[in-house]
Amino acid sequence: MSDDLRLPRAAQFFVSFVALLRANGFLVAPEQTTSFLAAIELLGPRSLEHIRRAGLATLAPPPERRATYDRLFNIHFRGAEAIEHAEGEDEDEETVRLQEEGRGENEPPLADEANESGLAAARAEALVERRFAQVPTSDPLRRLSREAAKRLPRRRSHRRRRARSGPFADLRRTLRDSVRNDGEVLRLGRMRRRQRPRKMLLLIDVSGSMKARTEENMRLAHALVQAVGNVEVFTFGTRLTRVTSALRLKRREQALSAASFLVSDWDGGTRIGDALQAFLAVPRFGGYARGAAVVIVSDGLERGDPAALSDAVAKLSRRAWRVSWLTPLATGPGFKPQTEALIAIQRFVDDLVDGGSSAAVVAHLLSLATRRAA
């Protein structure tokens, strides 16, 4: 049974509009589709303009592609058959691709056909369902589960607790003790701020060039989510997908199976800059990065515009407590980036280190608390 048949009949038309946007290169996360439907229900809607504005607010098309969004909206909802390119837009990049039911000539290639080796980055989108093998838990993942709660970064909370020494006076306790001593203050109570786990944001590259590491990186993400609660996990390739809710399932096999259902661009093309820009365009997603330890696991083999990637990482660095980029290409302490993308983002990240094994990733995560934000 197709996904459309499972949807309420009234929602199918709106969901197919989201599919049309994706077919034309717009990066739309599953949560944005849900928000789009909720906004339409909230607004009524009373007119097509309400639907268009709901899409602008929840699907967050980039400002430079707003004209293309409006054209696609007119085609889908108003039945326009011919549209002209907006002035100043590139015809090659902005040609509108329409989805035709029952035809598969324009479907993206399967992942194995598009990039069999997984050693090269591709721009083409490949949509595929991935199944994870059942393997024993590795030693690095056991170590992460055991030590994460104590060794991951923490931050000072606004709440205070009693302490033997501290910068704040505990007047309530001091006055209560003075009652027992006939009004005399023998000792001034002190307080200090509580420590809370710092938010963590894990962004995992699931494109074809990272396929050799994808399964182990997803298992690592599940172990991290299970060890500490304040973690958000996203995957990206040609699309951006939030998989946190799936990884919160306790059984690893069940969690990875749920994640495989959510993510549709396994082992496909690589558009890191577009994916990160889509992440920042959604206010709720961007809030996850504020004050967080951001960890990006990717080889950095970008096939899109390096300027878009550099701009997105720069914005992330201004919001985050620390940005770490873990790449399998960093094989030693003297690593110097050679790819255009890694050279572009190097000045915006605090760490550019090895991400080629679970042991290296776990060691870096557990060392974050001892590092200082740049």
TORTI-264146 format. One record per residue (C-alpha): x, y, z. Coordinates in steps of 0.001 Angstrom, whole numbers. Layout:
% TORTI-264146
<nupa px="X" py="Y" pz="Z"/>
...
END
This chain:
% TORTI-264146
<nupa px="0" py="0" pz="0"/>
<nupa px="1419" py="3399" pz="-942"/>
<nupa px="1938" py="6185" pz="1599"/>
<nupa px="-732" py="8310" pz="-127"/>
<nupa px="-3391" py="5648" pz="542"/>
<nupa px="-2689" py="5755" pz="4243"/>
<nupa px="-3303" py="9497" pz="4438"/>
<nupa px="-6709" py="11066" pz="4970"/>
<nupa px="-8133" py="11929" pz="1585"/>
<nupa px="-8250" py="15650" pz="2393"/>
<nupa px="-4533" py="15694" pz="3251"/>
<nupa px="-3268" py="13922" pz="127"/>
<nupa px="-3504" py="17039" pz="-2045"/>
<nupa px="-1396" py="19086" pz="388"/>
<nupa px="1197" py="16344" pz="877"/>
<nupa px="1561" py="15989" pz="-2887"/>
<nupa px="2427" py="19720" pz="-3026"/>
<nupa px="5319" py="19052" pz="-639"/>
<nupa px="6429" py="16201" pz="-2911"/>
<nupa px="6333" py="18614" pz="-5855"/>
<nupa px="8583" py="21049" pz="-3967"/>
<nupa px="11058" py="18260" pz="-3207"/>
<nupa px="11077" py="17234" pz="-6866"/>
<nupa px="12208" py="20766" pz="-7687"/>
<nupa px="15090" py="20868" pz="-5230"/>
<nupa px="13431" py="22348" pz="-2126"/>
<nupa px="14672" py="20748" pz="1080"/>
<nupa px="11619" py="19958" pz="3216"/>
<nupa px="11886" py="17881" pz="6394"/>
<nupa px="9058" py="15517" pz="7457"/>
<nupa px="8362" py="17717" pz="10497"/>
<nupa px="7794" py="20682" pz="8175"/>
<nupa px="5165" py="18701" pz="6255"/>
<nupa px="3362" py="17954" pz="9528"/>
<nupa px="3557" py="21623" pz="10530"/>
<nupa px="2194" py="22621" pz="7104"/>
<nupa px="-865" py="20397" pz="7577"/>
<nupa px="-1373" py="21688" pz="11140"/>
<nupa px="-1174" py="25309" pz="9956"/>
<nupa px="-3765" py="24667" pz="7246"/>
<nupa px="-6098" py="23096" pz="9824"/>
<nupa px="-5561" py="26052" pz="12144"/>
<nupa px="-6279" py="28644" pz="9428"/>
<nupa px="-9413" py="26959" pz="8110"/>
<nupa px="-8346" py="27671" pz="5418"/>
<nupa px="-10571" py="30400" pz="4021"/>
<nupa px="-8646" py="31033" pz="802"/>
<nupa px="-5731" py="29795" pz="-1301"/>
<nupa px="-3714" py="32740" pz="-9"/>
<nupa px="-3978" py="31269" pz="3498"/>
<nupa px="-2565" py="27990" pz="2202"/>
<nupa px="250" py="29794" pz="384"/>
<nupa px="1217" py="31734" pz="3500"/>
<nupa px="1044" py="28606" pz="5651"/>
<nupa px="3507" py="27007" pz="3255"/>
<nupa px="5831" py="30010" pz="3405"/>
<nupa px="5813" py="29931" pz="7209"/>
<nupa px="6290" py="26184" pz="7684"/>
<nupa px="8060" py="24916" pz="4559"/>
<nupa px="10494" py="27867" pz="4633"/>
<nupa px="11514" py="28229" pz="964"/>
<nupa px="14744" py="30256" pz="592"/>
<nupa px="14119" py="33945" pz="-228"/>
<nupa px="15964" py="33644" pz="-3533"/>
<nupa px="13604" py="30824" pz="-4618"/>
<nupa px="10368" py="32445" pz="-3485"/>
<nupa px="9306" py="33096" pz="-7091"/>
<nupa px="9759" py="29418" pz="-7945"/>
<nupa px="7706" py="28449" pz="-4889"/>
<nupa px="4876" py="30751" pz="-6037"/>
<nupa px="4950" py="29264" pz="-9539"/>
<nupa px="4767" py="25729" pz="-8207"/>
<nupa px="1922" py="26742" pz="-5897"/>
<nupa px="-25" py="28183" pz="-8838"/>
<nupa px="537" py="25038" pz="-10888"/>
<nupa px="-550" py="22716" pz="-8096"/>
<nupa px="-3445" py="24621" pz="-6546"/>
<nupa px="-4652" py="26936" pz="-9312"/>
<nupa px="-4012" py="24645" pz="-12286"/>
<nupa px="-1697" py="26991" pz="-14185"/>
<nupa px="-240" py="25166" pz="-17181"/>
<nupa px="2450" py="27577" pz="-18370"/>
<nupa px="4703" py="29802" pz="-16321"/>
<nupa px="7494" py="32147" pz="-17191"/>
<nupa px="10785" py="32406" pz="-15402"/>
<nupa px="11092" py="35241" pz="-12972"/>
<nupa px="13465" py="37954" pz="-14048"/>
<nupa px="17037" py="37295" pz="-12955"/>
<nupa px="16666" py="33538" pz="-12338"/>
<nupa px="18877" py="30903" pz="-13968"/>
<nupa px="16829" py="28708" pz="-16293"/>
<nupa px="19050" py="25659" pz="-15843"/>
<nupa px="18763" py="25762" pz="-12050"/>
<nupa px="15127" py="26825" pz="-11725"/>
<nupa px="13368" py="24734" pz="-14369"/>
<nupa px="10241" py="23416" pz="-12690"/>
<nupa px="10008" py="19628" pz="-12572"/>
<nupa px="6476" py="18278" pz="-12327"/>
<nupa px="5620" py="14860" pz="-10951"/>
<nupa px="3578" py="12672" pz="-13267"/>
<nupa px="1723" py="9766" pz="-11758"/>
<nupa px="2415" py="6357" pz="-13248"/>
<nupa px="5664" py="7339" pz="-15009"/>
<nupa px="9143" py="6505" pz="-13773"/>
<nupa px="11426" py="7910" pz="-16470"/>
<nupa px="12473" py="10887" pz="-14343"/>
<nupa px="12807" py="9018" pz="-11060"/>
<nupa px="16205" py="9365" pz="-9347"/>
<nupa px="18507" py="6338" pz="-9679"/>
<nupa px="18781" py="3719" pz="-6989"/>
<nupa px="21635" py="4337" pz="-4582"/>
<nupa px="23676" py="1312" pz="-5647"/>
<nupa px="23335" py="2291" pz="-9303"/>
<nupa px="24271" py="5910" pz="-8652"/>
<nupa px="27343" py="5308" pz="-6510"/>
<nupa px="28331" py="1678" pz="-6106"/>
<nupa px="31660" py="2221" pz="-4383"/>
<nupa px="30614" py="4968" pz="-2022"/>
<nupa px="34001" py="6621" pz="-2525"/>
<nupa px="32859" py="9550" pz="-4649"/>
<nupa px="30422" py="12357" pz="-3956"/>
<nupa px="27475" py="12839" pz="-6280"/>
<nupa px="24958" py="15634" pz="-6702"/>
<nupa px="22088" py="13493" pz="-8014"/>
<nupa px="19408" py="12524" pz="-5523"/>
<nupa px="18913" py="8818" pz="-4892"/>
<nupa px="15879" py="7712" pz="-2901"/>
<nupa px="16235" py="4325" pz="-1242"/>
<nupa px="15162" py="2407" pz="1840"/>
<nupa px="18020" py="1058" pz="3933"/>
<nupa px="18032" py="-1957" pz="6216"/>
<nupa px="20463" py="-2222" pz="9100"/>
<nupa px="22188" py="-5471" pz="9954"/>
<nupa px="22047" py="-6819" pz="13493"/>
<nupa px="25576" py="-6752" pz="14896"/>
<nupa px="26930" py="-6912" pz="18469"/>
<nupa px="27544" py="-3641" pz="20283"/>
<nupa px="31130" py="-2520" pz="19782"/>
<nupa px="33458" py="-1553" pz="22621"/>
<nupa px="33457" py="2192" pz="21741"/>
<nupa px="29649" py="2274" pz="21905"/>
<nupa px="29683" py="500" pz="25273"/>
<nupa px="32149" py="3105" pz="26495"/>
<nupa px="29918" py="5929" pz="25248"/>
<nupa px="26858" py="4474" pz="26976"/>
<nupa px="28792" py="4026" pz="30210"/>
<nupa px="30608" py="7387" pz="30408"/>
<nupa px="28456" py="9865" pz="28471"/>
<nupa px="26290" py="11037" pz="31381"/>
<nupa px="29336" py="12057" pz="33433"/>
<nupa px="31781" py="13232" pz="30777"/>
<nupa px="29732" py="15096" pz="28189"/>
<nupa px="29742" py="18931" pz="28375"/>
<nupa px="27677" py="20673" pz="31027"/>
<nupa px="26594" py="24274" pz="31532"/>
<nupa px="25614" py="26432" pz="34462"/>
<nupa px="21884" py="26587" pz="35100"/>
<nupa px="19988" py="29614" pz="36374"/>
<nupa px="18788" py="27529" pz="39330"/>
<nupa px="20890" py="27510" pz="42483"/>
<nupa px="21733" py="24897" pz="45080"/>
<nupa px="23195" py="24897" pz="48571"/>
<nupa px="26961" py="24745" pz="48809"/>
<nupa px="29709" py="25150" pz="51366"/>
<nupa px="31102" py="28017" pz="49336"/>
<nupa px="29785" py="30008" pz="46429"/>
<nupa px="29192" py="33500" pz="45050"/>
<nupa px="25580" py="33783" pz="46268"/>
<nupa px="24252" py="34178" pz="49820"/>
<nupa px="21546" py="31764" pz="50988"/>
<nupa px="19460" py="34239" pz="52989"/>
<nupa px="16606" py="31833" pz="53647"/>
<nupa px="18809" py="29229" pz="55257"/>
<nupa px="20794" py="31917" pz="57117"/>
<nupa px="17644" py="33423" pz="58678"/>
<nupa px="16280" py="29978" pz="59562"/>
<nupa px="19523" py="29075" pz="61333"/>
<nupa px="19570" py="32407" pz="63173"/>
<nupa px="16182" py="31575" pz="64770"/>
<nupa px="17793" py="28558" pz="66419"/>
<nupa px="20565" py="30801" pz="67783"/>
<nupa px="18438" py="33549" pz="69337"/>
<nupa px="18713" py="35784" pz="66286"/>
<nupa px="22483" py="35613" pz="65962"/>
<nupa px="23993" py="34888" pz="62568"/>
<nupa px="26857" py="32502" pz="63230"/>
<nupa px="27427" py="31454" pz="59645"/>
<nupa px="26323" py="32883" pz="56293"/>
<nupa px="24876" py="30197" pz="54030"/>
<nupa px="26188" py="30079" pz="50493"/>
<nupa px="24764" py="28961" pz="47138"/>
<nupa px="26096" py="28241" pz="43665"/>
<nupa px="24511" py="27548" pz="40303"/>
<nupa px="23496" py="24033" pz="39390"/>
<nupa px="25154" py="22218" pz="36504"/>
<nupa px="22981" py="20927" pz="33657"/>
<nupa px="23893" py="18816" pz="30615"/>
<nupa px="24644" py="20988" pz="27623"/>
<nupa px="22502" py="20466" pz="24536"/>
<nupa px="24066" py="18356" pz="21818"/>
<nupa px="23271" py="18439" pz="18104"/>
<nupa px="24496" py="15568" pz="15928"/>
<nupa px="24346" py="15968" pz="12138"/>
<nupa px="25175" py="12776" pz="10226"/>
<nupa px="26073" py="12617" pz="6529"/>
<nupa px="24258" py="9636" pz="4935"/>
<nupa px="25297" py="10319" pz="1336"/>
<nupa px="26903" py="7753" pz="-956"/>
<nupa px="30461" py="8837" pz="-152"/>
<nupa px="29829" py="8026" pz="3544"/>
<nupa px="27956" py="4728" pz="3045"/>
<nupa px="30786" py="2681" pz="4583"/>
<nupa px="30321" py="4557" pz="7891"/>
<nupa px="26566" py="5204" pz="7852"/>
<nupa px="25416" py="2149" pz="9813"/>
<nupa px="27988" py="2556" pz="12582"/>
<nupa px="27318" py="6302" pz="12826"/>
<nupa px="23595" py="5627" pz="13253"/>
<nupa px="24291" py="3048" pz="15975"/>
<nupa px="26509" py="5613" pz="17689"/>
<nupa px="23735" py="8196" pz="17482"/>
<nupa px="21297" py="5745" pz="19082"/>
<nupa px="23725" py="5026" pz="21917"/>
<nupa px="24187" py="8760" pz="22513"/>
<nupa px="20442" py="9478" pz="22580"/>
<nupa px="19891" py="6615" pz="25014"/>
<nupa px="22734" py="7740" pz="27300"/>
<nupa px="21680" py="11392" pz="27622"/>
<nupa px="18331" py="12988" pz="26916"/>
<nupa px="19379" py="16412" pz="25662"/>
<nupa px="20417" py="15304" pz="22144"/>
<nupa px="18997" py="16068" pz="18701"/>
<nupa px="20000" py="14001" pz="15655"/>
<nupa px="19554" py="14873" pz="11975"/>
<nupa px="20680" py="13117" pz="8815"/>
<nupa px="21497" py="14854" pz="5566"/>
<nupa px="22489" py="13974" pz="2030"/>
<nupa px="20272" py="15659" pz="-498"/>
<nupa px="17572" py="16153" pz="2161"/>
<nupa px="17427" py="16995" pz="5839"/>
<nupa px="15638" py="14573" pz="8184"/>
<nupa px="15152" py="14703" pz="11959"/>
<nupa px="15489" py="11182" pz="13379"/>
<nupa px="15567" py="11983" pz="17111"/>
<nupa px="12119" py="10555" pz="17817"/>
<nupa px="13019" py="7251" pz="16130"/>
<nupa px="16310" py="6936" pz="18013"/>
<nupa px="14555" py="7419" pz="21363"/>
<nupa px="13146" py="3901" pz="21029"/>
<nupa px="15062" py="1766" pz="23510"/>
<nupa px="15678" py="-1303" pz="21339"/>
<nupa px="18391" py="-488" pz="18841"/>
<nupa px="17038" py="-2668" pz="16026"/>
<nupa px="13598" py="-1126" pz="16376"/>
<nupa px="15024" py="2410" pz="16520"/>
<nupa px="17187" py="1980" pz="13428"/>
<nupa px="14307" py="399" pz="11548"/>
<nupa px="12143" py="3426" pz="12375"/>
<nupa px="14940" py="5764" pz="11292"/>
<nupa px="15366" py="3894" pz="8000"/>
<nupa px="11679" py="4518" pz="7300"/>
<nupa px="12028" py="8262" pz="7944"/>
<nupa px="15157" py="8838" pz="5849"/>
<nupa px="14727" py="8489" pz="2093"/>
<nupa px="18098" py="9710" pz="767"/>
<nupa px="20412" py="6973" pz="2053"/>
<nupa px="23590" py="6586" pz="-36"/>
<nupa px="22498" py="9284" pz="-2476"/>
<nupa px="23935" py="12606" pz="-3556"/>
<nupa px="25709" py="15209" pz="-1459"/>
<nupa px="24379" py="18740" pz="-958"/>
<nupa px="25660" py="19604" pz="2508"/>
<nupa px="25308" py="23368" pz="2183"/>
<nupa px="21677" py="23164" pz="1060"/>
<nupa px="20843" py="20753" pz="3882"/>
<nupa px="22408" py="22975" pz="6555"/>
<nupa px="20705" py="26044" pz="5088"/>
<nupa px="17381" py="24174" pz="5311"/>
<nupa px="18160" py="23341" pz="8949"/>
<nupa px="18775" py="26998" pz="9784"/>
<nupa px="15685" py="28127" pz="7864"/>
<nupa px="13356" py="26335" pz="10306"/>
<nupa px="13286" py="28365" pz="13559"/>
<nupa px="12605" py="25309" pz="15736"/>
<nupa px="15550" py="23447" pz="14229"/>
<nupa px="17845" py="26451" pz="14482"/>
<nupa px="16953" py="26718" pz="18167"/>
<nupa px="18417" py="23264" pz="18752"/>
<nupa px="21849" py="24669" pz="17878"/>
<nupa px="21743" py="27641" pz="20251"/>
<nupa px="24317" py="27089" pz="22987"/>
<nupa px="24772" py="23458" pz="21910"/>
<nupa px="27792" py="21314" pz="21195"/>
<nupa px="27321" py="20767" pz="17446"/>
<nupa px="28983" py="17688" pz="15952"/>
<nupa px="28921" py="17187" pz="12158"/>
<nupa px="30039" py="13755" pz="10937"/>
<nupa px="30823" py="14110" pz="7232"/>
<nupa px="33670" py="13740" pz="4769"/>
<nupa px="32903" py="17207" pz="3421"/>
<nupa px="32845" py="16074" pz="-211"/>
<nupa px="30367" py="18756" pz="-1233"/>
<nupa px="28871" py="18758" pz="-4724"/>
<nupa px="26892" py="21930" pz="-4210"/>
<nupa px="28040" py="25524" pz="-3833"/>
<nupa px="30869" py="25777" pz="-1231"/>
<nupa px="29745" py="29340" pz="-513"/>
<nupa px="26363" py="28071" pz="744"/>
<nupa px="28142" py="25544" pz="2985"/>
<nupa px="30539" py="28164" pz="4326"/>
<nupa px="27669" py="30555" pz="5076"/>
<nupa px="25661" py="27843" pz="6873"/>
<nupa px="28605" py="26729" pz="9043"/>
<nupa px="29390" py="30365" pz="9886"/>
<nupa px="25811" py="30862" pz="11108"/>
<nupa px="25990" py="27628" pz="13111"/>
<nupa px="29232" py="28714" pz="14761"/>
<nupa px="27615" py="31948" pz="15951"/>
<nupa px="24764" py="30062" pz="17610"/>
<nupa px="26593" py="27050" pz="19005"/>
<nupa px="28833" py="26655" pz="22016"/>
<nupa px="31258" py="24652" pz="19908"/>
<nupa px="31223" py="23232" pz="16359"/>
<nupa px="33148" py="20036" pz="15628"/>
<nupa px="33535" py="18599" pz="12134"/>
<nupa px="34522" py="14933" pz="12135"/>
<nupa px="35728" py="13629" pz="8782"/>
<nupa px="37225" py="10258" pz="7783"/>
<nupa px="39742" py="12219" pz="5696"/>
<nupa px="41477" py="13528" pz="8833"/>
<nupa px="43785" py="10561" pz="9368"/>
<nupa px="46345" py="12217" pz="11637"/>
<nupa px="47078" py="15191" pz="13914"/>
<nupa px="48791" py="17058" pz="11076"/>
<nupa px="45765" py="16880" pz="8800"/>
<nupa px="45301" py="19787" pz="6398"/>
<nupa px="42073" py="19959" pz="4401"/>
<nupa px="42453" py="19514" pz="661"/>
<nupa px="38849" py="19688" pz="-569"/>
<nupa px="37290" py="23041" pz="-1417"/>
<nupa px="34459" py="22569" pz="1071"/>
<nupa px="36661" py="21723" pz="4060"/>
<nupa px="38983" py="24611" pz="3265"/>
<nupa px="35966" py="26939" pz="3174"/>
<nupa px="34598" py="25881" pz="6577"/>
<nupa px="37887" py="25410" pz="8414"/>
<nupa px="37924" py="28909" pz="9928"/>
<nupa px="34381" py="28526" pz="11296"/>
<nupa px="34780" py="25221" pz="13157"/>
<nupa px="36494" py="24698" pz="16480"/>
<nupa px="37595" py="21144" pz="15706"/>
<nupa px="38393" py="19458" pz="12384"/>
<nupa px="39361" py="15966" pz="13464"/>
<nupa px="39176" py="12271" pz="12623"/>
<nupa px="35717" py="10744" pz="12229"/>
<nupa px="36722" py="7570" pz="10420"/>
<nupa px="35980" py="5163" pz="13271"/>
<nupa px="33601" py="4835" pz="16189"/>
<nupa px="36526" py="4903" pz="18599"/>
<nupa px="37680" py="8283" pz="17237"/>
<nupa px="34170" py="9779" pz="17330"/>
<nupa px="33504" py="8546" pz="20876"/>
<nupa px="36883" py="9800" pz="22096"/>
<nupa px="36145" py="13252" pz="20713"/>
<nupa px="32643" py="13393" pz="22195"/>
<nupa px="33933" py="12472" pz="25645"/>
<nupa px="36693" py="15078" pz="25431"/>
<nupa px="34387" py="17999" pz="24641"/>
<nupa px="33894" py="18918" pz="28302"/>
<nupa px="37624" py="19573" pz="28706"/>
<nupa px="37819" py="21864" pz="25682"/>
<nupa px="37182" py="25597" pz="25657"/>
<nupa px="34920" py="27301" pz="23145"/>
<nupa px="36948" py="29292" pz="20685"/>
END
